[in-house]
């Protein structure tokens, strides 16, 4: 684990749309909006996978214009902003995702990583400390926590965190 980190955890997107319940009718405009949303969400996701962040951003923003509170779309857009180095915007997105889904791990890791990248070490440490207390097997959290402690100059705690991350070579 080094400064060339793996980046934010990707969102897990469910591309299937459940059919409407029997006896209900979907207005054509609603169906079209849903299709437009999925088209732009899928396109943005594919561009993101290809590291085409500048192209992914407007696609995901178009998708979110149709469904602004979509968790997967917001998460993907957070990754785009992170990759573009727009950390303040990524931080806003991840803070909101944590507020809406307090038990989700990925937004917490991603927020901690944003804090780490912007030098907000105490914020990163707080998030990661809490996360490893609840998920002691989360190796990425331990690895990032090791980086935080290393940057804070607490090399003993950094060594322990790197060991827990399965990266003993970084503990040295």
N, C-alpha and C positions, 0 to 999 in steps of 0.2 A: 504494500500500500504506500503510495507516494503521491506527490502533487499531480501526477497524471492519473488521477483516480478514474474509476469506472463511470462516474457521473451519476445522475439521479436514477433512481429505480423507475423503470418504465411502468406505465399503467397497464393493467390487465383489462383489455377492452372486450366486451361481449358484443359481437357484431350481429347477432341474431335479434330480430325484433319479434316479440311474441304476437301471435295473431289476436285480433280483438275478440272479446268474449262472444259466444254465440248469441245472436239476436240483437247485437249492437252494430251500428253502421258507422263507419269512419267517413267523415266528409272528405271529398276529394282534396280539398285544400289542406286538411290535416295530413293526409297521406303524402301529398306532394312535399309538404314541409318536412315530414319525417324522412322522406327519401333524400331531400336536399341536405338535411342535417347529416344523415349517414354517409352520403357521398363525400361531403367535405371533411367529415371526421375521418373516414377511411383514407381519403387522399392525403390529408395532413399526417396521419399516422405512417403511411407508406413513405412520404417524403422525409419524415423524421428518421425512419429506419435507414434511409439512404444518406443521412447526414446533410440533407438539403434544408437547413433550418430556416433560411430566409424565405424559402418557398412554402414551407410547412406552416409558418406563422399565419399568413393570411387565410390559408385553408381552414385552420383550426378556429381562427377568429370568425370566419363565415359560418362554420358549424355552430359555434356558440352564440351567434346572432339568432339562430333558430331555437336553441335550447341553452340559455345562458347558465343554468345551474347544473348542467351535465357534469358529473364527477370525472368521468373518463376524459372528456374533452378538456376540462380545466387542468387535469393532471398532465395531459400531453402538452398543453400550452405552457405549463410550468417548466417542463423539460426543455421546450424550445427556448424560453426566456433564459433558462440556466445556460444552455449551450451557446446562446448569443452573448452571454456575459451581462445580461440585464437582470442582475441579482435582486435589486429592490422589487421589481415586478414579480419575479419568481417567488420571493419571500411573501409578498401579499397573497399570491395564489395558494401557496402551501399553508400559510396561517389560516386562510379561509377553509381549506380542505380539512385541516385538523379540527377546526371549530365544528364543521358539519359532520365529520366522521372521526370522532375522537379516538376510536380504537384502531384505526388504520395505521400500519407501520410505515409504508412507503412515503407518505407525505412528511412524516417526522424525520426519516432519514434524509429526505431531500431538503427539508428546511435546515436541518443541522449542517448539511453540506453547503448550503448557501451561506449560512452564518460562518462556517469555516473559511469559505472563499473570500468573505468580506471582512475577515478579522474580528468577528463578533464571537470570540472564543468562549466567553462565559455563557452565552446563549446556546452555542453548540454543545458545550459540556453539559448543561442542564438537560437538554433534550436527550442526549445520548446516555447520560447517567440513568435517567428515568427509563429509557428504553431497555437498557441491558438489565435493569432490575426486574422488569417484567418479561423480557425475552433474553435470558442469559445465553442462549444458543445462537444469537444473531451475530454472525461473524463480521459482517460489514459494519454494524454499529460499533463493535469492539475495535475494528481497524480504524475507523474515523475517530473514535474516542482516543486511541493511541496517538493519532496525529494532533489532536487537541492538546493532550497532556504534553506531548513533545514540544509544541509551540509555546505552551505555558511554562516550559522549563522544568516540569515535574517528570523527570526521566524514569523514576521508579514506577510511577503509575502508568507511564507510557509503555514501559517494558511489560508490565502485567497485561495491559490491554492488547498489545501486539501478540503476546503469547495466547491469550484467549481468542484472538482473531486467527490463530493458526499461522502466524507470520513471525516466527521466532527470530528470523534474520534481521528484522527491523528493530527488535528489542535491543540488539547490540548497538 
